[in-house]
Amino acid sequence: MHTPLTTGCCMNRRALTMTGILSIAGTAHFARPEMFDSIVPPQLGSRRFWTYASGAAEFGCAGLLAVPA
């Protein structure tokens, strides 16, 4: 039987935890981008662009988890 991640208007503990982790990681990508620039392969071009894009993607995922279906 499938158990939804959310019940009613409130997130369960796992969804809340993952939302927090993704939000913190997204914030770190913008607050300290140099930490992440070094792990972007140079073949992709602008390292800072990909650092910011991945931070934005983490915020987007956190937002999707935070809004009940």
N, C-alpha and C positions, 0 to 999 in steps of 0.2 A: 504494500500500500504506500502511496506517495504522500509524504508529509511536507506541506508547504513551509518555506522559510519564515513566512510571516503569518500571524494570526490576528485578524482585525486590524487595528491601527498601529500596533506596536511591533518592533523588530524583536526577533529572538536573540539570544546571546551570541550565537555564531555570526549572524549577519551584522550585529552591532560591533563586534570585535573586528571583523574584516573591514567594515566601513571606517573604523578608527585607524587601522593599520594603513589602509589605502590613502586616507586623508593626510596622515603624518608623512607618508612617503611622497605624496604629491607636493606637500608643503616643502619638504626637503629639496626637491628638484628645483624649486624656484628660489629658496633661501640660500642654498649652497650648491649652485649648479656645477661648480668646478669639481666637486666630488664625483659627479656622474659623467662629466665630459670625457674623462680619461677611459671610460669603458665602452664608448661608442666607437665602432670601427671607422677608421679614416675613409674607407671606401664609400661610406654613406654621405659624405660631404660635411656640411656644417654640424659640428658636434653639439653646439649650443642649441641649435634648432631641435635636434632629436632629444636632447635632455628636456627641453621645455615641452615638446610634444608628448613625451612619455609621462611627464608630470601631469599634463592636462588629461591624458587618458586615465591616469589613476584617479584624478578627481571625478572624472566622468563615471568610472566604475563605482566609486564610493557613492556618488549621487544615485545611481541606479539601484544600489543595494539599500540605500536609505529610504527610498520611496516604495511603499508596499505595492504589490501588483494589483 
